[in-house]
Amino acid sequence: MRAELTVEELMFAVYAVVNVLAALAVAGAAWMDFVRHPVAVGAADTVGTPRSWMYPLGVVLAAGAIGLLAGFVVPPIGTAAAIGLVLYFVCAVGAHLRVRDFKLTAVGTFLALCVAALIVNLARHGLS
């Protein structure tokens, strides 16, 4: 019985953990938009996002989470989902900065997770 992992096995483990964590976090954010959780409503109100946009933005987040998981089967979908989520959260950071809201811990964490997902997707699959 061997005790060490190959580089390929280690890379897959990192890829899997990062993508699943990012998908779970983004799915949670989507759920918060769908149920109009007070945290999501407060963030939307802070940046001036109309509450009527919460459901469509939740759909975008849910599609991104599903896309990250679909990337295990069809890698280009996972990469595209990661790119889309990075763009989404870059815009979210921009929305907060636009109104001079510098409390970026939550949105910054989501952005960092999605950037990590993009990096591991590109490292594992390239731009395939």
Accessible surface in RSA format (square Angstrom, percent):
REM  Atomic radii and reference values for relative SASA: ProtOr
REM  Chains: A
REM  Algorithm: Lee & Richards
REM  Probe-radius: 1.40
REM  Slices: 20
REM RES _ NUM      All-atoms   Total-Side   Main-Chain    Non-polar    All polar
REM                ABS   REL    ABS   REL    ABS   REL    ABS   REL    ABS   REL
RES MET A   1   242.09 125.4 152.14 100.7  89.95 214.2 128.89 109.6 113.20 150.0
RES ARG A   2   148.12  62.2 120.34  61.3  27.78  66.1  73.01  99.8  75.11  45.5
RES ALA A   3   108.60  99.9  65.30 100.8  43.30  98.5  74.50 104.9  34.10  90.3
RES GLU A   4   138.83  79.7 130.25  98.5   8.58  20.4  45.53  88.1  93.29  76.2
RES LEU A   5   116.59  64.9  88.28  63.2  28.30  71.1  88.98  62.5  27.60  74.3
RES THR A   6    68.84  49.0  60.90  61.7   7.94  18.9  65.98  88.6   2.86   4.3
RES VAL A   7   130.24  85.7 125.45 113.6   4.79  11.5 126.53 109.9   3.71  10.0
RES GLU A   8   108.14  62.1 104.74  79.2   3.41   8.1  58.26 112.7  49.88  40.7
RES GLU A   9    66.35  38.1  58.31  44.1   8.04  19.1  34.50  66.7  31.85  26.0
RES LEU A  10    96.53  53.8  96.53  69.1   0.00   0.0  96.53  67.8   0.00   0.0
RES MET A  11    48.10  24.9  44.98  29.8   3.12   7.4  22.15  18.8  25.94  34.4
RES PHE A  12    88.00  44.0  88.00  54.5   0.00   0.0  88.00  53.4   0.00   0.0
RES ALA A  13    41.25  37.9  35.97  55.5   5.28  12.0  41.24  58.1   0.01   0.0
RES VAL A  14    64.10  42.2  61.22  55.4   2.88   6.9  64.10  55.7   0.00   0.0
RES TYR A  15     3.40   1.6   3.40   1.9   0.00   0.0   2.23   1.7   1.17   1.4
RES ALA A  16    22.15  20.4  21.79  33.6   0.36   0.8  22.15  31.2   0.00   0.0
RES VAL A  17    87.15  57.3  82.53  74.7   4.63  11.2  87.05  75.6   0.11   0.3
RES VAL A  18    26.22  17.3  25.86  23.4   0.37   0.9  26.22  22.8   0.00   0.0
RES ASN A  19     0.52   0.4   0.52   0.5   0.00   0.0   0.28   0.7   0.24   0.2
RES VAL A  20    60.28  39.7  60.28  54.6   0.00   0.0  60.28  52.4   0.00   0.0
RES LEU A  21    94.81  52.8  92.39  66.1   2.42   6.1  92.39  64.9   2.42   6.5
RES ALA A  22     0.02   0.0   0.00   0.0   0.02   0.0   0.02   0.0   0.00   0.0
RES ALA A  23     2.65   2.4   1.99   3.1   0.66   1.5   2.27   3.2   0.37   1.0
RES LEU A  24   117.95  65.7 109.08  78.0   8.87  22.3 109.30  76.8   8.65  23.3
RES ALA A  25    28.11  25.8  14.98  23.1  13.13  29.9  26.32  37.1   1.79   4.7
RES VAL A  26     0.50   0.3   0.50   0.5   0.00   0.0   0.50   0.4   0.00   0.0
RES ALA A  27    43.81  40.3  38.36  59.2   5.45  12.4  39.55  55.7   4.25  11.3
RES GLY A  28    30.80  38.0   0.00   N/A  30.80  38.0  29.81  81.8   0.99   2.2
RES ALA A  29    14.62  13.4  11.39  17.6   3.23   7.3  12.49  17.6   2.13   5.6
RES ALA A  30     2.22   2.0   2.22   3.4   0.00   0.0   2.22   3.1   0.00   0.0
RES TRP A  31   139.10  55.8 137.93  66.8   1.17   2.7 119.67  63.8  19.42  31.5
RES MET A  32    44.71  23.2  44.71  29.6   0.00   0.0  17.40  14.8  27.31  36.2
RES ASP A  33    17.02  11.9  16.36  16.3   0.66   1.5   0.17   0.4  16.85  16.8
RES PHE A  34    80.02  40.0  54.93  34.0  25.09  65.3  55.32  33.5  24.70  70.7
RES VAL A  35    76.45  50.3  49.56  44.9  26.89  64.8  56.61  49.2  19.84  53.8
RES ARG A  36   110.63  46.5  98.08  50.0  12.55  29.9  36.25  49.5  74.39  45.1
RES HIS A  37    55.62  30.4  53.41  37.1   2.21   5.7  26.93  27.7  28.70  33.4
RES PRO A  38   103.52  75.4  90.38  82.4  13.14  47.8  95.58  78.9   7.94  49.4
RES VAL A  39    96.51  63.5  87.23  79.0   9.27  22.3  94.00  81.7   2.50   6.8
RES ALA A  40    14.58  13.4   5.97   9.2   8.61  19.6  11.81  16.6   2.77   7.3
RES VAL A  41    19.65  12.9  19.65  17.8   0.00   0.0  19.65  17.1   0.00   0.0
RES GLY A  42    32.82  40.5   0.00   N/A  32.82  40.5  31.28  85.8   1.54   3.5
RES ALA A  43    41.67  38.3  35.34  54.5   6.33  14.4  39.75  56.0   1.92   5.1
RES ALA A  44    10.58   9.7   6.15   9.5   4.43  10.1  10.13  14.3   0.46   1.2
RES ASP A  45    71.76  50.3  49.08  48.8  22.68  53.6  29.96  70.5  41.79  41.7
RES THR A  46    69.76  49.6  47.40  48.1  22.36  53.3  31.97  42.9  37.79  57.1
RES VAL A  47    10.56   6.9  10.11   9.1   0.45   1.1  10.11   8.8   0.45   1.2
RES GLY A  48    58.94  72.7   0.00   N/A  58.94  72.7  33.69  92.5  25.25  56.6
RES THR A  49    28.34  20.2  21.41  21.7   6.93  16.5   6.70   9.0  21.64  32.7
RES PRO A  50    60.60  44.2  48.67  44.4  11.93  43.4  60.60  50.0   0.00   0.0
RES ARG A  51   118.00  49.5 112.62  57.4   5.38  12.8  36.16  49.4  81.84  49.6
RES SER A  52    81.71  69.0  60.45  80.7  21.26  49.0  51.84 110.4  29.87  41.8
RES TRP A  53   140.93  56.6 140.93  68.2   0.00   0.0 118.44  63.1  22.50  36.5
RES MET A  54     3.44   1.8   3.22   2.1   0.23   0.5   3.44   2.9   0.00   0.0
RES TYR A  55   131.37  61.3 131.37  74.7   0.00   0.0  88.90  66.8  42.46  52.3
RES PRO A  56    69.87  50.9  65.31  59.5   4.56  16.6  68.73  56.7   1.14   7.1
RES LEU A  57    55.25  30.8  55.25  39.5   0.00   0.0  55.25  38.8   0.00   0.0
RES GLY A  58     0.00   0.0   0.00   N/A   0.00   0.0   0.00   0.0   0.00   0.0
RES VAL A  59    67.12  44.2  66.32  60.0   0.80   1.9  66.76  58.0   0.37   1.0
RES VAL A  60    75.26  49.5  69.63  63.0   5.63  13.6  73.20  63.6   2.05   5.6
RES LEU A  61     5.12   2.9   5.12   3.7   0.00   0.0   5.12   3.6   0.00   0.0
RES ALA A  62    24.12  22.2  22.86  35.3   1.26   2.9  24.06  33.9   0.06   0.2
RES ALA A  63    59.41  54.6  47.06  72.6  12.35  28.1  52.23  73.6   7.18  19.0
RES GLY A  64     7.69   9.5   0.00   N/A   7.69   9.5   7.00  19.2   0.69   1.6
RES ALA A  65     5.32   4.9   5.32   8.2   0.00   0.0   5.32   7.5   0.00   0.0
RES ILE A  66   119.22  67.8 118.34  88.2   0.88   2.1 118.88  85.6   0.34   0.9
RES GLY A  67     7.08   8.7   0.00   N/A   7.08   8.7   6.87  18.9   0.21   0.5
RES LEU A  68     1.00   0.6   0.11   0.1   0.89   2.2   0.11   0.1   0.89   2.4
RES LEU A  69    85.69  47.7  79.19  56.7   6.50  16.3  79.55  55.9   6.14  16.5
RES ALA A  70    32.92  30.3  23.95  37.0   8.97  20.4  32.28  45.5   0.64   1.7
RES GLY A  71     0.52   0.6   0.00   N/A   0.52   0.6   0.15   0.4   0.37   0.8
RES PHE A  72    72.05  36.0  40.97  25.4  31.08  80.9  42.61  25.8  29.44  84.3
RES VAL A  73   126.08  83.0 101.20  91.6  24.87  59.9 105.42  91.6  20.66  56.0
RES VAL A  74    66.63  43.8  65.48  59.3   1.15   2.8  66.63  57.9   0.00   0.0
RES PRO A  75    39.39  28.7  39.37  35.9   0.02   0.1  39.39  32.5   0.00   0.0
RES PRO A  76    58.93  42.9  54.55  49.7   4.39  15.9  55.30  45.7   3.63  22.5
RES ILE A  77    77.44  44.1  74.72  55.7   2.71   6.5  76.99  55.4   0.44   1.2
RES GLY A  78     0.26   0.3   0.00   N/A   0.26   0.3   0.26   0.7   0.00   0.0
RES THR A  79     7.21   5.1   7.21   7.3   0.00   0.0   6.64   8.9   0.57   0.9
RES ALA A  80    61.59  56.6  50.79  78.4  10.80  24.6  53.97  76.0   7.62  20.2
RES ALA A  81    14.48  13.3   3.70   5.7  10.77  24.5  13.54  19.1   0.94   2.5
RES ALA A  82     0.00   0.0   0.00   0.0   0.00   0.0   0.00   0.0   0.00   0.0
RES ILE A  83    69.76  39.7  69.44  51.7   0.32   0.8  69.64  50.1   0.12   0.3
RES GLY A  84    35.87  44.2   0.00   N/A  35.87  44.2  30.50  83.7   5.37  12.0
RES LEU A  85     3.65   2.0   3.16   2.3   0.49   1.2   3.26   2.3   0.39   1.0
RES VAL A  86    20.84  13.7  20.84  18.9   0.00   0.0  20.84  18.1   0.00   0.0
RES LEU A  87   108.88  60.6 108.51  77.6   0.37   0.9 108.72  76.4   0.17   0.4
RES TYR A  88    46.27  21.6  36.03  20.5  10.25  26.7  32.28  24.3  13.99  17.3
RES PHE A  89     9.57   4.8   9.57   5.9   0.00   0.0   9.57   5.8   0.00   0.0
RES VAL A  90    75.66  49.8  72.44  65.6   3.22   7.8  72.83  63.3   2.84   7.7
RES CYS A  91    89.77  67.9  78.03  87.0  11.74  27.6  31.56  80.0  58.21  62.8
RES ALA A  92    23.76  21.8  16.17  25.0   7.59  17.3  23.14  32.6   0.62   1.7
RES VAL A  93    26.80  17.6  26.80  24.3   0.00   0.0  26.80  23.3   0.00   0.0
RES GLY A  94    35.57  43.9   0.00   N/A  35.57  43.9  30.60  84.0   4.97  11.1
RES ALA A  95    25.51  23.5  21.35  32.9   4.16   9.5  24.11  34.0   1.40   3.7
RES HIS A  96    22.65  12.4  22.65  15.7   0.00   0.0  11.19  11.5  11.47  13.3
RES LEU A  97    77.02  42.9  68.02  48.7   9.00  22.6  68.30  48.0   8.72  23.5
RES ARG A  98   161.06  67.6 127.58  65.0  33.48  79.7  78.63 107.5  82.43  50.0
RES VAL A  99    55.65  36.6  28.71  26.0  26.94  64.9  35.97  31.3  19.68  53.4
RES ARG A 100   186.58  78.3 169.53  86.4  17.05  40.6  50.98  69.7 135.59  82.2
RES ASP A 101    21.88  15.3  16.72  16.6   5.15  12.2   9.38  22.1  12.50  12.5
RES PHE A 102   139.36  69.7 115.43  71.5  23.93  62.3 115.89  70.3  23.47  67.2
RES LYS A 103   175.92  85.8 158.52  97.3  17.40  41.4 109.96  99.0  65.96  70.3
RES LEU A 104    46.87  26.1  41.48  29.7   5.39  13.5  42.26  29.7   4.61  12.4
RES THR A 105   116.47  82.8 104.33 105.8  12.14  28.9  79.51 106.8  36.96  55.9
RES ALA A 106    67.59  62.1  58.74  90.7   8.85  20.1  65.69  92.5   1.90   5.0
RES VAL A 107    14.40   9.5  11.64  10.5   2.76   6.6  13.11  11.4   1.29   3.5
RES GLY A 108    26.18  32.3   0.00   N/A  26.18  32.3  20.92  57.4   5.26  11.8
RES THR A 109    75.41  53.6  69.64  70.6   5.77  13.8  55.92  75.1  19.49  29.5
RES PHE A 110    47.46  23.7  47.36  29.3   0.10   0.3  47.46  28.8   0.00   0.0
RES LEU A 111    36.70  20.4  36.70  26.3   0.00   0.0  36.70  25.8   0.00   0.0
RES ALA A 112    61.19  56.3  50.25  77.5  10.94  24.9  56.71  79.9   4.48  11.9
RES LEU A 113    43.33  24.1  41.67  29.8   1.66   4.2  43.11  30.3   0.23   0.6
RES CYS A 114     0.30   0.2   0.09   0.1   0.22   0.5   0.23   0.6   0.07   0.1
RES VAL A 115    55.26  36.4  55.26  50.0   0.00   0.0  55.26  48.0   0.00   0.0
RES ALA A 116    34.08  31.3  30.75  47.5   3.33   7.6  33.89  47.7   0.19   0.5
RES ALA A 117     0.13   0.1   0.13   0.2   0.00   0.0   0.13   0.2   0.00   0.0
RES LEU A 118    31.61  17.6  31.61  22.6   0.00   0.0  31.61  22.2   0.00   0.0
RES ILE A 119   103.60  59.0 101.24  75.4   2.35   5.7 102.57  73.9   1.03   2.8
RES VAL A 120    13.25   8.7  13.25  12.0   0.00   0.0  13.25  11.5   0.00   0.0
RES ASN A 121     0.59   0.4   0.59   0.6   0.00   0.0   0.00   0.0   0.59   0.6
RES LEU A 122    63.67  35.5  55.05  39.4   8.61  21.7  55.35  38.9   8.32  22.4
RES ALA A 123    71.89  66.1  30.36  46.8  41.53  94.5  43.10  60.7  28.80  76.3
RES ARG A 124    73.25  30.8  44.31  22.6  28.93  68.9   6.58   9.0  66.67  40.4
RES HIS A 125    44.40  24.3  25.03  17.4  19.37  49.6  22.95  23.7  21.45  25.0
RES GLY A 126    31.25  38.5   0.00   N/A  31.25  38.5  28.81  79.1   2.45   5.5
RES LEU A 127   150.33  83.7 115.21  82.4  35.12  88.3 117.93  82.8  32.40  87.2
RES SER A 128    81.28  68.7  42.01  56.1  39.27  90.5  69.08 147.1  12.20  17.1
END  Absolute sums over single chains surface
CHAIN  1 A     7461.5       6195.3       1266.1       5670.2       1791.2
END  Absolute sums over all chains
TOTAL          7461.5       6195.3       1266.1       5670.2       1791.2
